[in-house]
Amino acid sequence: MNFYVISVSGWEEYSPLWFSSEKSSRSFRIATRLAIRKVFKDLIKEKYDHYMDGHIFLERIPIEMEKFGFNQVKIECEIDLQGSCLYRKNKHEKRPSIFPPDIWESVLKHNDEIRDSIRRLKKI
């Protein structure tokens, strides 16, 4: 079984959709292009009156991908490690619940030390 991902990323949160299939990567690329064409054609028919972005395609693509033999994987559990909060203390006042308090404090301390060393280097 092969696994494939279609995602939207950028300034907004990373939004992956996982698919499984026995098909090749080339088949996945072709199916994705065809699915995008179909979604776009449907949006034009509907006279879609908002900005089009990756999210509007992402929410409609799974139905089309299934027609090509790529089945969306249903995620049982997802854990968000909230990466930015690990190096920007002010970004989140609250510790992500998955991190034990002692490790969280150690990570913040370590990152403070790294931040201080970078500031010292900038002054040279």
N, C-alpha and C positions, 0 to 999 in steps of 0.2 A: 504494500500500500504506500502510495506517495501522498505527501501533504503539500498544499499550496496556500499562499496567502495573497489576498487583495486587501490593500489598506489605504487609508487616508491619513496623512501626517502633515505637519507643518506647524503653524502657530497653535492650532487646536490640538486636542488630545489625539494620540495615536489610536486609530480605529481599525484593527485588523479583522478580516473575515477569513476563517480557515476552511479549506476544502480538502476532501480526500478523493483519490481516484487511482486507478492502475495506469492511467494514461501518462504520456510524456510531458515534460516541461514545454516542449514546442506546442503540443496540443492545448495545454493550458493557456499559453499566450494567444493562440489563435482563437480559442473559445472566449477569452476575455475581450479581445477586440470585437468579436461578433456580438457579444453581450452588450458592450458599450454602444455599438451601432444600433442595436435593437432598442435599448433604453432611450437613446437620443431620439430615434424615430418616434417612439411613444410620447416622449415629452413634447415634441413639436406638434404631434397630433392633438395633444391635450391643450395646446396653446399655453404651456407652462409660463406663468407670469412672474416668476421670481428669478434671482440670479441662479445660474446653474453652477454647481461645484461638485467636488468629489463625493460629498455626502449623499447628494441626491442620486448619484449613480450607484454608490455603494449599497444603499438600501434597496435598490431594485435589481441588482446584479444576481443575487443567489438564485432566483427563479429561472433566469436565463441559463446560468451555469449548470443547473441540474439537467437541462435539456441536452447538454453536451457530455453528460456523464461525470460531472464534478459535484459531489454532494457536500453541502455545508456541514462542517463538524460542529456538533453541539458541545460547548465548553461546560464541563461539570463544575469547575471552580477556577476563579481568576483572583490573583493577588496583585495589588498595585503597590509597588515599592516606593512610589512617589519620589523619583530620582532627584528632582530639584531641591527638595527639602533636606536632602543629605548634605548639601554644600552651601545652602543659603539659610542660615539660622532664622532669619526674619520672615522667610517665605511662609512657613507654617509654624504656628505657635504650638500646635498639637503633634505629638509623636504618632506616626502611623501605628496602629494597634498590632501589626504583625511583628514589629521590632521590640525585643525585650528592652526595658528601660536602661539597663546597664550598657548594652551595646549601643543604643541610641545616643546616650551621653558620650560614650567613647568615640563614636563617629563624629559627633559635633566638635568634640575637643580636638581630634585629629585634624579635621578640616579647618578649624580655627588656626591651628599651628601652621598648616600649609598656606592658608591665606596670609598669615603674618610673614612667612618666609618669602612669599611672592612680593609682598609690599616692600620688604627689605631689599630684594633684588632690583625692584623698580627704582629705588633711590640711588643705586650705584651708577 
